[in-house]
């Protein structure tokens, strides 16, 4: 699926800020996929969240995210609770992705975003490229929108994702 086709298909899910923070869920990840995906997001971005912490279950205290090179490793090992942060400046496949929320869970990465004019063809294509890189080594990973998305929107997103993957695999 070309960047332009992807944008035409899903534009309404990105271009007009309606106050929501839609979520793209990358589920059924292995621990290494969670750690590698989080490392990928952090290596190409800056931390935008103020007071970005995770809760260390062993030490029973908040620890700044930047005090640990890959806090996701602690989440998948059960040493830390899942956490959320916002990153900015992430560029993938030629598209700079607007500020992106990332929730780390033991078997998932959840990406949330603010809809609005910052989104465009290349930004959406970059987001899909990021998701593809996170899921590339996983045979079990699934990608879906949050539960509140209508069946029509879920279906459109899934069809676009499948077509994107098919075309990306042929490239």
LINVENQUI-V937143 format. One record per pair of residues at least 12 apart in sequence whose C-alpha atoms are under 7 Angstrom apart, sorted by the first residue. I is the first residue (numbers start at 1). J is the second residue. D is the distance in whole Angstrom. If there is no record, write none. Layout:
i/j/d
I/J/D
I/J/D
This chain:
i/j/d
1/163/6
1/164/5
1/167/6
3/121/6
3/122/7
3/125/6
4/121/6
6/160/7
7/121/5
7/124/7
14/115/5
14/116/6
14/119/6
15/115/6
15/116/5
15/117/5
15/119/6
16/115/6
16/116/5
16/117/7
17/114/7
17/115/4
17/116/4
18/115/7
20/114/7
21/112/6
21/113/5
21/114/5
22/112/5
22/113/6
23/110/6
23/111/5
23/112/4
23/113/7
23/145/6
23/146/5
24/110/6
24/111/5
24/112/6
24/144/6
24/145/5
24/146/6
25/109/6
25/110/5
25/111/6
25/143/6
25/144/5
25/145/6
25/146/7
26/108/6
26/109/5
26/110/6
26/141/7
26/142/6
26/143/5
26/144/7
27/107/6
27/108/5
27/109/7
27/141/6
27/142/5
27/143/6
28/107/5
28/108/6
28/140/6
28/141/5
28/142/6
29/107/5
29/108/6
29/138/7
29/140/7
29/141/5
30/107/6
31/76/6
31/106/7
31/107/6
33/134/7
34/72/7
34/107/7
34/108/6
34/109/7
35/70/7
35/72/5
35/73/6
37/134/5
38/72/7
39/70/6
44/90/5
44/91/7
45/87/6
45/88/5
45/89/5
45/90/5
46/87/5
46/88/5
46/89/6
47/86/6
47/87/5
47/88/6
48/86/5
48/87/5
48/88/6
49/85/6
49/86/5
49/87/7
52/64/6
52/65/6
52/85/6
53/65/5
54/80/7
54/81/7
54/83/6
55/80/6
55/81/6
56/79/6
56/80/4
56/81/7
57/79/5
57/80/5
57/81/7
58/79/6
72/104/6
75/105/7
75/106/6
76/106/4
82/104/5
82/105/5
83/103/6
83/104/5
84/101/7
84/102/5
84/103/4
84/104/6
85/101/6
85/102/5
85/103/7
86/99/7
86/100/5
86/101/4
86/102/6
87/99/6
87/100/5
87/101/6
88/100/6
91/126/7
92/126/5
92/129/6
92/130/6
93/126/5
93/129/6
94/122/7
94/126/7
95/122/4
95/123/5
95/125/7
95/126/5
96/123/5
96/126/7
97/123/5
97/126/6
97/127/6
98/118/6
98/119/7
99/113/7
100/112/6
100/113/5
101/113/6
144/158/7
